[in-house]
Amino acid sequence: MLRRDLLQFGVVALGGFPLAALARARDVTPARRARAKACILLYMDGGPSHIDLWDLKPDAPAEIRGPYQPIATSVPGIVTSELLPHTATQMHRLVQIRGVCHQETVHDPAVYQMLTGYKHISSAGNLKVEDTDFPQMGAAFGRCDRSPAVMPKVIELPETMKMEARVLPGQNAGFLGGSYDPFRVEITREARLVKPDLALRRDISAGRLTKVGSLVTKFNDQLARLERTAELDRFDDYQRQALALLSKPGVQAAFDIEHEPAAVHERYGRNRHGQSVLLARRLVEAGARFITVYWGKEPQDWADGKGERVANNPWDTHRNHFPLVKDSLTPRADRALAALVSDLAARGLLDETLVVWMGDFGRTPKIDRKYASRDHWPHAFTVVMSGAGLPGGSIDGRTDRHAARVEEHPVSPADLTATIFDTLGVDPGSEIRDARGGPRRISTGRVLERLWG
C-alpha cells in the first residue's frame, strides 16, 4: 500500500477530519523555557505609517510631521498619535520597537521577510509562491513545537493576503509541505464567520468513533510489521490527536463567536478586523498556539469629498493617505488592539500570550506633494508587542529627528522571528529540512532579551 493510500484511509476513517490542520507533536528540539503559551500576530497588510501612529516627530517640518498631534497615554512621558485614543489607554501594557528595518521597498519581498525572517532571493515585485519558499513563522513553529494538540495549533484568518489577484509569498508552510500550512478560518468582508466543521459527523457516535480508532490502530499495527518509518510514526501521532479532538466539544465551541456579549463585539469593533481579533482571543483560550490575523479587505466604507466610494487598499496608502488612515483604517486597528490587550489582561491570559502588531514596512517621512500621501519606507518603522511578561510602557530603539533612519538598537525581521520563537519555547536555532533535504535554521536572528529588561 502506498503511503498516500494510508493517509487517505486515515482521513476517511475519521469522517473526513482535516488531519493536515492538526499540530505535529515532534521531538525535534530540546525542551526550552517558554515565556508564553501562544502568540497572536496582527498583520497590517500594506504597511502602516509609523510616523503618523507611533513614532511622531512633532518638532519636524510640516512636510514631515503631518497633521496629527500627540496625545497623552497611560504612561507618563510617553505620547502617541491622536489617531490611537483606545490604544493610548493600554500603553502601560505595550512595548514599541521603533528600530525595525530592512531593505525591501516592494510589498512581495517585504511581506515574505517580515513573515519568515528570511530575505527572498528576489527583490522584485509580483513574486510567485513557490514550494521552495521558507515557511511562515507560525508554520515553522508548528513544525518544531513539541506540545500535544488540543485543537488546530497554527491558524490564519480572515483570509490569505493578496495583492490584486496574486497571493503574497511567505504565508504558507513553503518547503515543509502543505500538511504544515496554517489552518485557514474565513471571516467574510461583512464580518460573518464561516465556521469550520471540526465536529463529528452526525452519523458517527462517540462509540463508533472509538471503534474506528481501534480498527485504525490494528491496521497500523499490521502495517508496522511490514515497514516502520518515521512518516508512519508521525501519522500515528496525527490519528491520536484527531481522535482526541473530535471527542472534545470545546474545540467546535471556540468558534461560537455569536455567544459573546454584544458589548464585547462592540468593544472589538463590528467589522472584519475587529471580529477576527475577537475570534483570535477565543481560539487562544481554547488552546490554539499561533494565530495570524491578516488585515483583510473590508466593504467600501469611506467616501471622498464628492460622496463617491473609494477602493479600500488596506494600509498601502499611496493616495488619500491621510483621510484613509484617519477615517477608515486606524479606528478599526486602534479599537481591536486595545480591546485584545485589555481583554487578555482581564482574563488572566496576557502574561501567557504574546501579541505582535506589525506590517510590511513604514511610510516615507516626507509627504508626497502630488498625492499628499506617504510611500513605502523599510529603513525605519515600528513593531508593537505586548504580553508574555514584557514590561509594558517602554520604547526600544530610536530613530532620527525625521523617523527616517534607526539611530539606536536596529532590529531585523530575523530578530523578530527569533524573539517570537524563543518566547514560545522553541529554540530559534532549531533546524528544519528544506526542499532539497538541507538543514535550515528556523531563524538566523538574535533574541531581543533586552525587551524584558
VOGU-3710 file (C-alpha; in Angstrom, 3 decimals, decimal comma):
1> mlrrdllqfg> 0,000/0,000/0,000  1,345/3,420/-0,945  1,744/5,991/1,832  -0,751/8,297/0,150  -3,297/5,469/0,319  -2,584/5,103/4,002  -3,170/8,821/4,541  -6,390/8,669/2,565  -7,581/5,723/4,616  -6,918/7,638/7,812
11> vvalggfpla> -8,878/10,684/6,661  -11,843/8,584/5,548  -11,836/6,588/8,755  -12,062/9,794/10,776  -15,058/11,082/8,849  -13,121/13,484/6,645  -11,455/15,360/9,522  -8,631/17,541/8,118  -5,565/15,898/9,641  -3,346/18,479/7,986
21> alarardvtp> -4,857/21,091/10,300  -3,511/19,409/13,402  -0,312/20,279/15,187  2,605/17,895/14,939  3,999/16,822/18,294  7,557/16,155/17,236  10,699/15,683/19,329  12,838/17,820/17,057  14,320/20,178/19,631  15,146/20,018/23,319
31> arrarakaci> 12,588/21,411/25,732  13,026/25,170/26,232  11,606/27,525/28,797  8,652/29,343/27,311  7,577/32,812/28,335  4,215/32,377/26,604  1,878/29,596/25,552  0,528/31,356/22,477  1,143/34,161/20,005  -1,412/36,380/18,262
41> llymdggpsh> 0,178/38,114/15,290  -1,803/41,076/13,950  -0,502/41,828/10,470  -1,342/45,188/8,885  -1,319/44,401/5,182  0,364/47,160/3,174  2,496/48,929/5,769  1,094/51,328/8,399  2,674/54,734/8,821  4,983/54,689/11,840
51> idlwdlkpda> 5,412/58,459/11,827  1,646/59,087/11,904  0,867/56,461/14,565  3,763/55,611/16,876  6,987/57,487/16,211  5,657/61,022/15,933  8,046/63,890/15,294  6,081/66,991/16,404  9,104/69,278/16,043  9,834/68,272/12,444
61> paeirgpyqp> 8,809/70,458/9,484  5,153/70,204/8,390  6,042/68,169/5,304  7,490/65,549/7,656  5,351/65,521/10,795  1,954/65,524/9,069  -1,322/66,803/10,555  -1,708/64,552/13,613  -0,986/65,672/17,151  0,461/63,640/20,036
71> iatsvpgivt> -1,803/62,751/22,975  -1,049/61,566/26,499  -1,175/57,855/27,315  -1,482/55,682/30,411  2,298/56,043/30,826  3,521/59,472/31,961  6,027/60,858/29,485  5,001/58,604/26,596  2,711/60,054/23,948  1,069/58,524/20,923
81> sellphtatq> -0,943/59,723/17,970  -4,352/61,294/18,386  -5,481/58,524/15,997  -4,936/55,932/18,745  -7,128/57,032/21,671  -8,065/53,473/22,718  -4,511/52,176/22,430  -3,292/55,146/24,474  -5,188/53,740/27,484  -3,243/50,461/27,151
91> mhrlvqirgv> 0,223/51,919/26,638  1,338/50,591/30,027  0,979/47,107/28,516  2,748/47,796/25,202  6,360/47,757/24,045  7,144/49,871/20,989  10,083/48,572/18,959  10,965/51,636/16,900  14,190/50,394/15,337  12,824/47,768/12,955
101> chqetvhdpa> 14,365/47,985/9,489  15,121/46,059/6,304  15,880/46,927/2,685  12,829/45,664/0,782  10,851/48,533/-0,737  8,350/46,312/-2,601  5,429/44,524/-0,912  6,057/40,945/-2,046  9,620/40,527/-0,717  8,863/42,733/2,294
111> vyqmltgykh> 5,890/40,584/3,333  7,987/37,466/2,798  10,814/38,737/5,007  8,555/40,012/7,787  6,604/36,730/7,969  9,516/34,315/7,580  12,511/36,258/8,880  14,381/35,408/5,669  15,235/37,625/2,724  13,712/36,391/-0,528
121> issagnlkve> 16,150/35,553/-3,313  14,444/38,263/-5,378  13,616/41,855/-4,514  11,310/42,252/-7,488  7,565/42,695/-7,298  4,966/40,134/-8,399  6,700/37,175/-6,764  5,196/33,720/-7,137  4,517/31,416/-4,225  6,994/28,568/-4,610
131> dtdfpqmgaa> 7,407/25,169/-2,970  10,946/26,247/-2,081  9,786/29,236/-0,003  10,775/29,403/3,645  7,770/28,681/5,900  5,773/31,405/7,603  6,886/31,739/11,225  3,706/30,121/12,539  4,187/27,109/10,278  7,833/26,803/11,338
141> fgrcdrspav> 6,756/26,982/14,965  4,135/24,280/14,379  6,810/22,054/12,872  9,163/22,423/15,832  6,841/22,718/18,812  6,628/19,578/20,929  3,424/20,158/22,851  0,376/17,993/22,084  -2,535/19,482/20,173  -5,802/20,344/21,849
151> mpkvielpet> -7,105/21,977/18,653  -5,585/23,177/15,359  -2,387/24,710/16,635  -1,453/27,164/13,852  -4,322/29,211/12,405  -4,720/32,097/9,945  -7,715/34,372/9,419  -9,756/36,074/7,987  -8,268/35,393/4,533  -4,972/34,838/2,757
161> mkmearvlpg> -3,313/38,124/1,779  -3,387/39,017/-1,877  -2,082/41,904/-3,943  -4,722/42,287/-6,618  -5,207/38,643/-7,733  -1,893/37,119/-6,670  -1,172/35,537/-3,300  1,693/37,214/-1,471  4,562/34,841/-0,610  5,564/33,871/2,910
171> qnagflggsy> 2,144/32,939/4,266  2,212/29,152/3,931  4,467/26,303/5,036  6,697/26,554/1,961  9,152/23,696/1,684  7,668/21,967/4,726  4,731/20,961/2,551  1,016/21,608/2,631  0,416/19,440/5,706  2,069/22,183/7,776
181> dpfrveitre> 0,095/25,071/6,281  -1,790/27,170/8,857  -5,400/26,102/9,294  -7,446/28,723/7,472  -10,572/30,217/9,038  -12,657/32,599/6,946  -14,432/35,714/8,124  -16,226/37,441/5,282  -15,988/41,118/4,405  -19,333/41,525/6,131
191> arlvkpdlal> -17,710/40,230/9,362  -19,509/36,870/9,215  -17,585/33,852/10,495  -17,645/30,781/8,248  -17,326/28,104/10,894  -15,042/25,177/10,117  -16,585/21,754/10,656  -14,428/20,287/13,410  -17,168/18,223/14,974  -18,080/14,580/14,492
201> rrdisagrlt> -20,336/13,743/11,597  -23,863/13,232/12,799  -23,866/9,610/11,721  -20,767/8,855/13,825  -21,425/8,389/17,519  -18,746/8,561/20,193  -18,902/4,767/20,456  -18,435/4,330/16,741  -15,523/6,763/16,798  -13,822/4,623/19,454
211> kvgslvtkfn> -14,336/1,508/17,329  -12,976/3,289/14,256  -9,918/4,334/16,225  -9,378/0,778/17,398  -9,685/-0,514/13,829  -7,194/2,029/12,520  -4,772/1,141/15,316  -4,979/-2,581/14,442  -4,483/-1,745/10,779  -1,395/0,283/11,581
221> dqlarlerta> -0,021/-2,476/13,810  -0,256/-4,908/10,930  1,365/-2,433/8,565  4,106/-1,739/11,071  5,221/-5,368/10,856  5,989/-4,773/7,202  7,565/-1,336/7,431  8,092/1,060/10,326  9,128/4,544/9,247  9,310/7,979/10,783
231> eldrfddyqr> 6,491/9,002/8,462  4,268/6,259/9,830  5,152/7,287/13,384  4,071/10,832/12,557  0,832/9,567/11,075  0,124/7,684/14,306  0,506/10,992/16,134  -1,958/12,662/13,753  -4,523/9,918/14,287  -4,310/10,047/18,062
241> qalallskpg> -4,672/13,824/18,050  -7,567/13,724/15,564  -9,477/11,184/17,629  -8,908/13,249/20,761  -10,016/16,479/19,086  -13,170/15,004/17,619  -14,292/13,907/21,054  -13,930/17,400/22,569  -16,976/19,633/22,074  -14,967/22,624/23,285
251> vqaafdiehe> -12,997/22,696/20,029  -16,073/23,481/17,959  -17,434/25,764/20,695  -14,395/28,030/20,367  -15,810/29,191/17,045  -19,203/30,119/18,541  -18,333/33,798/18,474  -22,013/34,755/18,485  -22,158/33,776/22,160  -20,018/36,773/23,089
261> paavherygr> -21,988/39,627/24,704  -22,975/42,491/22,429  -20,761/44,864/24,414  -17,707/42,702/23,656  -18,447/42,716/19,930  -18,758/46,485/20,073  -15,532/46,881/22,009  -13,546/44,961/19,369  -15,496/46,559/16,535  -18,282/45,096/14,425
271> nrhgqsvlla> -16,119/44,888/11,337  -13,988/42,200/9,727  -10,789/43,055/11,569  -12,428/43,534/14,949  -14,313/40,249/14,765  -11,169/38,443/13,566  -9,226/39,673/16,580  -12,058/38,690/18,907  -12,063/35,189/17,434  -8,279/35,019/17,884
281> rrlveagarf> -8,748/35,640/21,599  -11,336/32,845/21,787  -9,036/30,450/19,931  -6,164/31,162/22,305  -8,463/30,438/25,228  -9,333/27,107/23,599  -5,687/26,085/23,157  -4,508/27,369/19,770  -0,821/28,292/19,864  -0,099/30,601/16,907
291> itvywgkepq> -2,776/32,717/15,259  -2,069/35,150/12,434  -4,746/37,776/11,824  -4,196/39,407/8,463  -5,930/42,726/7,953  -8,292/41,519/5,256  -10,116/43,819/2,885  -13,438/45,183/4,091  -16,506/46,606/2,332  -16,038/50,085/0,943
301> dwadgkgerv> -16,732/52,296/3,913  -15,093/55,624/3,193  -16,380/58,323/0,861  -14,395/61,105/-0,712  -15,485/64,711/-0,711  -17,831/64,080/-3,632  -19,673/61,333/-1,802  -18,173/58,638/-4,015  -16,926/55,350/-2,639  -13,191/54,766/-2,958
311> annpwdthrn> -11,288/51,487/-3,050  -10,159/50,106/0,270  -6,492/49,347/-0,342  -5,558/48,219/3,192  -2,549/50,069/4,585  -0,846/50,737/1,244  -1,995/54,347/1,227  -0,259/55,924/-1,762  -3,300/58,092/-2,393  -5,791/59,562/0,039
321> hfplvkdslt> -3,327/58,614/2,761  -4,483/60,953/5,490  -8,255/60,502/5,028  -7,886/56,700/4,813  -5,615/56,467/7,844  -7,787/58,765/9,934  -11,307/57,778/8,904  -11,085/54,142/7,821  -8,019/52,173/8,836  -6,731/53,358/12,196
331> pradralaal> -10,097/53,496/14,011  -10,544/49,758/13,446  -6,944/48,854/14,263  -6,917/51,065/17,365  -10,124/49,622/18,777  -9,193/45,990/18,118  -5,649/46,161/19,512  -6,738/47,925/22,696  -9,661/45,535/23,195  -7,459/42,470/22,721
341> vsdlaargll> -4,767/43,569/25,155  -7,197/44,699/27,853  -9,378/41,607/27,380  -6,438/39,211/27,686  -5,286/41,043/30,805  -8,755/40,900/32,382  -8,955/37,163/31,710  -5,514/36,458/33,157  -4,164/35,443/29,734  -1,889/38,329/28,799
351> detlvvwmgd> 1,143/37,053/30,701  0,969/33,770/28,774  0,139/35,283/25,376  2,461/37,264/23,115  0,681/39,883/20,998  2,586/41,248/17,990  1,351/44,158/15,806  3,279/44,795/12,582  3,148/45,325/8,811  5,313/45,212/5,681
361> fgrtpkidrk> 7,231/48,409/6,485  6,561/52,021/7,437  5,779/55,021/5,246  8,047/57,747/3,926  8,737/60,525/6,421  8,482/63,155/3,683  4,961/63,606/2,360  4,477/63,135/-1,385  3,255/66,542/-2,593  1,490/65,292/-5,712
371> yasrdhwpha> -0,882/62,944/-3,878  -0,486/64,295/-0,324  0,462/60,764/0,726  3,290/58,622/2,037  5,028/55,815/0,145  6,948/52,657/1,196  9,689/53,074/3,820  11,504/49,969/5,188  14,507/51,832/6,620  12,875/52,588/9,990
381> ftvvmsgagl> 9,465/51,611/11,346  7,682/50,398/14,461  6,513/46,960/15,614  4,475/46,706/18,818  4,475/43,807/21,288  2,549/43,052/24,449  2,165/40,258/26,983  4,480/37,319/27,702  5,854/39,082/30,771  7,063/42,104/28,797
391> pggsidgrtd> 7,363/45,247/30,921  4,881/47,488/29,141  5,088/51,212/28,797  8,523/51,012/27,219  10,178/52,023/23,966  13,028/50,101/22,362  15,210/51,806/19,785  15,275/55,322/18,437  15,038/56,938/15,016  16,451/60,251/13,833
401> rhaarveehp> 14,552/63,551/14,010  12,555/62,667/10,878  11,857/58,997/11,719  13,852/58,135/8,620  16,786/56,103/9,972  17,454/53,971/13,030  19,935/55,547/15,398  19,749/53,089/18,281  19,040/49,332/18,532  18,330/48,329/14,926
411> vspadltati> 16,099/45,251/14,721  15,829/42,949/11,706  12,872/40,737/10,739  15,053/37,759/11,709  15,493/39,250/15,190  11,730/39,443/15,488  11,179/35,808/14,481  13,960/34,654/16,807  12,344/36,543/19,683  8,894/35,134/18,912
421> fdtlgvdpgs> 10,187/31,548/18,690  12,147/31,904/21,905  9,166/33,417/23,709  7,087/30,377/22,732  9,727/27,961/23,982  11,244/26,943/20,641  14,967/27,345/20,053  15,499/29,794/17,147  18,443/27,619/16,147  16,199/24,596/15,567
431> eirdarggpr> 16,795/23,038/12,183  14,225/22,002/9,605  14,834/20,409/6,219  14,322/22,374/3,036  13,012/21,020/-0,271  16,426/19,535/-1,067  16,831/17,951/2,336  19,347/20,503/3,560  19,199/21,767/7,158  17,889/25,296/7,703
441> ristgrvler> 17,645/27,208/10,969  14,158/28,489/11,657  15,731/31,863/12,425  19,137/33,451/11,974  18,284/36,400/14,213  19,136/37,238/17,797  16,647/37,115/20,620  15,807/40,587/21,919  16,333/39,746/25,583  16,591/43,433/26,441
451> lwg> 12,848/43,828/25,890  12,302/42,027/29,197  14,749/44,299/30,963
//
